[in-house]
Amino acid sequence: MEITNFLTWFVCIGLIASVGIGTMIYAYRGQGTISVLFTQPISISLEAEAAVNFQQGCEAFQVGNYQQAIKKFTEVIQNNSNIAQAYHNRGLAFANLRQDDESVANLLQAAELYLQEGNQTAIAIVKKNLELLKARKDSKKTVT
């Protein structure tokens, strides 16, 4: 009986994850334009070296040094690939550099990790970020 309950929950969570990530992919298609969309990174509490790199990434992001921010968030990810906020912030930095394919990949990875954590609030934020990227892309199409 317990296996049946486990399988039922497992299938339900899988369906919810598929629909959520599918919706996010649908919200974005293509590349963006030249405007900075995101001015603030996502924050988190970490320990030791990861905390230093994460904080340095946030500081670089806030002053508009997105390349340095990407470098620092990448270092965090290399040390621990389960930190959703590092992927999220790296995705925002890529978006501000108009590297939208990399941005979307990072935002989707963040969403996947948030889903594993059960962090619905963060998933909603990622969805809004993807919608902003799509809106920027769509506005470029109407201008050209």
N, C-alpha and C positions, 0 to 999 in steps of 0.2 A: 504493500500500500504506500509506503514512504517513497519508493522509487517512482511510482505513478505521480505522486505530488511533486517530486523533484523534477521529473520530466515535463510536467505541465507548466511549472514555473519557468523552467529553462526555455521552453518553446515560446511562452508569452513574452519573456524578456527579449528573446531573439527577434520576435516580430516587432516589438516596440523599437528596438535598436535599428532594425532595418528601415522601418518607416521614418524614424527621426533622421537618420543619416541620409536616406533617399530624399527627404524634403530639403535638407541642407544643400545637397548636390543640385537639386532642381532650382534652388534659389539663386544659384550662380552658374553661369556658363560663359566662358571666354575670358578676355583680359580687360583690365580697367583702364582708366585714363590717368591724368596727371595731378589729381588733387590729393592732399593729405586728408585722410578720413578719420584717423584715430589719434587723439592727443594724449591719452593716458593709458599706461599698461595695466594689466591685471596684477594684483598684489597677492602675496602668500608668505607664510612663515616657514622657513627652512632652517636646517642646522648646518654649521661649519662652512666648508668651501662652497657648497651649492648655494648657500645663503649669500655669500659674498658675490659670487658670479651673478646670481639672480638680481641682487640689488644694483650691481654695476650695470647690468643690462637695463633695468628700469630707469636708472639715472641717465644713461645714454639715450634711451628712448625719449625721455621727457625733454631733453635739450635738442632733439631732432637728429641725433647721430645714430641713424637706424642701422647702418652697417656694423657699428660697434655693438649695438644692442643685439643684433642677430648673432654676432660672434659670441657674446656672453651667454645668451640663451642656448646656443648650440653647445657650449661647454657644460651647462647645467644638464642638458639632455644626454650628452655623452656619459655623464656620471650617473644619471638616473633617468631612464627613458619613460618613467611613469609619472612625470610631473606635468600635468595637463596645462598649468599656467605658463610653463616655459614654451610649450608649443603654441599656446594661444598668443602670447606676446610676440613670439617670433613671427607668427602669421600676421599680426597687426603691423609689425615693422616691415615685412615684405610688402604688405599692401601699401604702406606709405611710400615705398620705393617703386611702386607700380609694377611689382613682380607678382602679379595676381595668381598665376598658377601655383607658385610656391606658397603664397598666402593661403589659398584654398586648401592645399594639401596639409598645411600645418593646422589650420582651423578645424579641419575634419578629424585630424589625429587628436586634437584637444577635445573635440566633442566626444570621440570614442572613449577617451579616458574619463571625461566627466560622466559619461553614461555608466561606466564601470563603477564610479564612485557614487552614483545615484544623485548627482548634483544637477538637478533640473534647472535651477536658476542660471548656472553657468552655461548650460546647453542653450537656454533662451538667448543669452548674450551672444553666443557664437552664431546663432541663427540670425540675429539682428546684424552682426558684423557681415555675414555673407549677403544679406539683403542689401546692405549699403554698397558692398562691392558690385553687386548686380545692378543696382540703380546707377552707379557711376558708369558702368559699362554701357547701360542702356542710354544714358544721357550723351555719351560719346557718339553713339549710333545716330541719334537725332540731329547732332550738330554737323556731322560729316555728310 
